[in-house]
Amino acid sequence: MVDNPDKLCEISLRKFVSLLKYDESIWKKQIEEYINHIYEKEKSQSSLNGQRKRKYSSTDDDDDNNSTLVQKVDYSVYETQLKCNNRSSFLEQFLQGICPLNAILSERLVHYLVRHNQLNDFTLTLFSSNVTCLKQIVLNVKYLSQLQCHVLMQHSNLSEIKIIFQDLDNNRSTHEVNELLYQHICPSLYSKFDDIYTVYGPFVLHHLHGRSPENLNRISLSNRYLFQRSPALLEGFSHQRILNTVLNSLHPLTFQRLKILHITHYKFFAAYHSTSTRKHALVDMSPLNKCSINSSVNIIPTNLRLIFKFINLTSLNINNTDINNHSLDLIVDSLENLHTLDISSCSSLTSFNCLLKLATKLESLNLYNCSFQMQQNPTIYEILHQLKHLEYLDISTDNENSIKDTTYHINAFLSEPNCLSNLKELDLSGQKNISSKSLYQFLLSHKNLEFLGLFLTDEKYTNCLFDRNDLCYSKFRLYTYDLNDITIENDAHLYEPYLIESLKRYYDRVNFVQKILYYIFFLTRSYQSKYQNLLIDLILHTMSIHRSLQSIQMASTACIYNLTRSPIIEQIHLKSLTKIVESIMTVMEYFPNQQQLQKNCLLALCSDRILHEPNFNFFLLASLVMSNLQNHTDSAIIQPGVTILTLLTSRLTVEECTKLVSIINIHCLLQLIEHRVNRLQTMENIQNHASEQPLEHNPQLTGDETLRFCLSLLWNLTDENPIVCERFVHCNGLQLFQRLIHLFSTDTIILTKILGLLSNISEVSHLIMYLYSIEIIPLIQKFLTDAIIDIAFSAAGILAHLLFQQINHELNLELCQYMRNAILTWKNPDRNIVTYRSFKPFLPLLHCTQIPVIQLWAVWAIHHVCSTDRARYIRIIREEKLYDLIQKLYFDQISSDHCDKFTIQLLNSTLHLLEPYHLNNHENSSAVAS
């Protein structure tokens, strides 16, 4: 039951978007089909024209005539077909006004799409009519083109726009970037097909034919140009073009009503050095400052000039952009109502005099990582002192070069009696030359200060944090702090809240994040965090922000490992476990060749609870782990790798196991086993040599954890999987296992796993003949009487399948009696000695009345698993109608002239075990029928 409105909204949005994505996949396939059809048509036309040109190439006039042979594509035909095919889609029905969304739900939907990387031209179409209402919108332009930006014209009440240009895939190759981009982009239903073909055509063709470079030789001249261009560089997806289209597509009233504008990580002047897009990004010169056309200093990009139109703007965030001094001066002059300004990490800024023009208005100013060396007469602190209305000020830095100059007079600034008396939040993190005395004086005069950032500052005034009797102490004030001064590890927990506050505020600051994660790792190494779930959520968020930075991912995965160790993992919410697995899989995909990082990921994942309880893409994780086993030989990767795969295979389908275990992967696993066995033999010989004991001809070995998990993995992969069994046999797996049986004849755990796999092979009729090559019959006879029941059970199963193959041939009755006598001595253990995917392998054996001992073993096996682990088999019992089958066998045995009392007893006991599930199923069926 959902008792939280926010959770209910999240569930509803997830369902809503899933319906939308289903429509998107169908639409995208249709677009691919039509674009590829045009491509094939142009290719054949180009080939025909080439033949004609070779035939009639005597004069230039002929060439001109032949150039007209290429027929122009009639896009209207495709557009008509596409519209007819999508009239019944969920998106079409929604846009007809069946379920209009208010402003709150509309904005939540936008945020959901952005957060899950699902905002593209197709999903943006949702907001192209009056069935949605937006007052604020966030646009991550990563998967948008210019074609659908006009939807903003529909929303005249927009008061806040955030546009994000940050690209998180800068460590991938061009092909990987194009493919990843193609997975997320999709054109709108209402875009013209000729525009779709122009903008999306290169992506489609690269996706469909990019792996066949030879096709380039057969592409038409026009299509060759389209095909050979890099999709990532197309103007339809260029940042300059998109921003220009977004700002020009706004409703006229929006230019008056907009209050908050965020344009981050954008390069206004990028096109100045690019002639191909310059006309869309630059104007000749500023109307406010005439200058030389050759001067780049005063050229104002068109997109920047468009910002000046928002005359009532009160908050502007242009952090991590390339604006210069002149641009900032124009912004301040044009936007007279600004009271919030974020120009953090704008490296081109060297002068801040223009801030004085906002002295009576500015309430919030972020100057993080701005360079103040060139700001002299007045200094930056003299300028800040004039901003009397400031309530929030950030002058933190993680740039070592910007804090070495001691002429900044920051201590004089802090010591001023009337220094920014309205200040509520001040961030000084990274400022190395702060004195405790000036900090004390500042806090004394700012009793109402709500936040103070002191992360990575050399001198700190610690009494304000912990001493309740100190004049500067406030229990309501928040701090960011680090562990530089900590000498006793037992005191580290006192600083945990300040590290958490640091991670909350500085999650997007790389140098700060690296230090914070180091301190968290140091803290959680031996101390159980009081804020475990909060820390995990913050770290996972940080990982998503810095996906391409190996150093951040290395530290994050190490922290996650500390926070998910047993037994504290039991306190983690299941939803958090799912997020952990998904985040770690992303890291493994991004950095496949970074051995230490892969090791961190595997160690963090190697947990029963993580691999058994949450739901995630099991096959993807199994594939990533299998790749690690191929690429790395470090035992610190091999051991957790095979452990994870062993636990995962129970959650994979037979088809996924087949796909996972290629011939190469089987070879890899068999080589791992062989290397492990050779290592154990070498260690045994060294040990015997050290103790001066004579070397045995066939020394008996004891398997280690890695070997046991490798064998369990192969056992699981071959379960009801004839293809994998066949690959195992053809890779000489039987010969290796024959060697293992002799080397580990006293290790019952190893033998159980070996016999279990051989039992799986015996279920495949055309592979049974290969078992005779390893002298299987003498081994079975030995294990039936001399081994523990786990081994004896598998040995009897192998023999049952061998005898079943001989049903029409002369039987070894003595062997049958030997097997029967062994089964009669078995006592049903309380624990489960084996698990099955289904009972299908038993069905032919249950019906084998010609050889009663075969039927006896099958009945004993079903009785065992149903008596020890019935809950696992409820679905299988019902689907395979096991009760009806056992009941029929029971009546057949009773009425038979050669009935077996032991078999009848087992069948009767099995019926009693299955009867509750049969009755429940019958009752449910009756209820539905009525």
Secondary structure as GFF3:
##gff-version 3
##sequence-region A 1 930
A	DSSP	alpha_helix	5	55	.	.	.	ID=ss1
A	DSSP	alpha_helix	60	67	.	.	.	ID=ss2
A	DSSP	alpha_helix	75	85	.	.	.	ID=ss3
A	DSSP	alpha_helix	90	95	.	.	.	ID=ss4
A	DSSP	alpha_helix	103	115	.	.	.	ID=ss5
A	DSSP	alpha_helix	121	124	.	.	.	ID=ss6
A	DSSP	three_ten_helix	125	127	.	.	.	ID=ss7
A	DSSP	beta_strand	136	140	.	.	.	ID=ss8
A	DSSP	three_ten_helix	141	143	.	.	.	ID=ss9
A	DSSP	three_ten_helix	146	154	.	.	.	ID=ss10
A	DSSP	beta_strand	160	164	.	.	.	ID=ss11
A	DSSP	alpha_helix	174	184	.	.	.	ID=ss12
A	DSSP	alpha_helix	193	209	.	.	.	ID=ss13
A	DSSP	three_ten_helix	213	218	.	.	.	ID=ss14
A	DSSP	alpha_helix	221	228	.	.	.	ID=ss15
A	DSSP	three_ten_helix	231	233	.	.	.	ID=ss16
A	DSSP	three_ten_helix	235	237	.	.	.	ID=ss17
A	DSSP	alpha_helix	239	248	.	.	.	ID=ss18
A	DSSP	alpha_helix	254	257	.	.	.	ID=ss19
A	DSSP	beta_strand	260	264	.	.	.	ID=ss20
A	DSSP	three_ten_helix	270	273	.	.	.	ID=ss21
A	DSSP	alpha_helix	278	281	.	.	.	ID=ss22
A	DSSP	alpha_helix	302	307	.	.	.	ID=ss23
A	DSSP	beta_strand	315	317	.	.	.	ID=ss24
A	DSSP	alpha_helix	325	334	.	.	.	ID=ss25
A	DSSP	beta_strand	340	342	.	.	.	ID=ss26
A	DSSP	three_ten_helix	353	358	.	.	.	ID=ss27
A	DSSP	beta_strand	364	366	.	.	.	ID=ss28
A	DSSP	alpha_helix	380	385	.	.	.	ID=ss29
A	DSSP	beta_strand	392	394	.	.	.	ID=ss30
A	DSSP	three_ten_helix	400	403	.	.	.	ID=ss31
A	DSSP	three_ten_helix	406	408	.	.	.	ID=ss32
A	DSSP	alpha_helix	410	415	.	.	.	ID=ss33
A	DSSP	beta_strand	425	427	.	.	.	ID=ss34
A	DSSP	alpha_helix	436	444	.	.	.	ID=ss35
A	DSSP	beta_strand	451	453	.	.	.	ID=ss36
A	DSSP	alpha_helix	463	466	.	.	.	ID=ss37
A	DSSP	beta_strand	478	480	.	.	.	ID=ss38
A	DSSP	three_ten_helix	489	495	.	.	.	ID=ss39
A	DSSP	alpha_helix	496	506	.	.	.	ID=ss40
A	DSSP	alpha_helix	510	524	.	.	.	ID=ss41
A	DSSP	alpha_helix	532	545	.	.	.	ID=ss42
A	DSSP	alpha_helix	550	563	.	.	.	ID=ss43
A	DSSP	three_ten_helix	568	571	.	.	.	ID=ss44
A	DSSP	alpha_helix	574	590	.	.	.	ID=ss45
A	DSSP	alpha_helix	595	605	.	.	.	ID=ss46
A	DSSP	alpha_helix	608	612	.	.	.	ID=ss47
A	DSSP	alpha_helix	618	631	.	.	.	ID=ss48
A	DSSP	alpha_helix	635	649	.	.	.	ID=ss49
A	DSSP	alpha_helix	654	660	.	.	.	ID=ss50
A	DSSP	alpha_helix	663	690	.	.	.	ID=ss51
A	DSSP	alpha_helix	705	717	.	.	.	ID=ss52
A	DSSP	alpha_helix	722	730	.	.	.	ID=ss53
A	DSSP	alpha_helix	733	743	.	.	.	ID=ss54
A	DSSP	alpha_helix	748	762	.	.	.	ID=ss55
A	DSSP	three_ten_helix	765	767	.	.	.	ID=ss56
A	DSSP	alpha_helix	768	771	.	.	.	ID=ss57
A	DSSP	three_ten_helix	772	774	.	.	.	ID=ss58
A	DSSP	alpha_helix	776	786	.	.	.	ID=ss59
A	DSSP	alpha_helix	789	805	.	.	.	ID=ss60
A	DSSP	alpha_helix	813	824	.	.	.	ID=ss61
A	DSSP	three_ten_helix	840	842	.	.	.	ID=ss62
A	DSSP	alpha_helix	843	846	.	.	.	ID=ss63
A	DSSP	alpha_helix	852	868	.	.	.	ID=ss64
A	DSSP	three_ten_helix	870	873	.	.	.	ID=ss65
A	DSSP	alpha_helix	874	879	.	.	.	ID=ss66
A	DSSP	alpha_helix	882	895	.	.	.	ID=ss67
A	DSSP	alpha_helix	901	929	.	.	.	ID=ss68
###
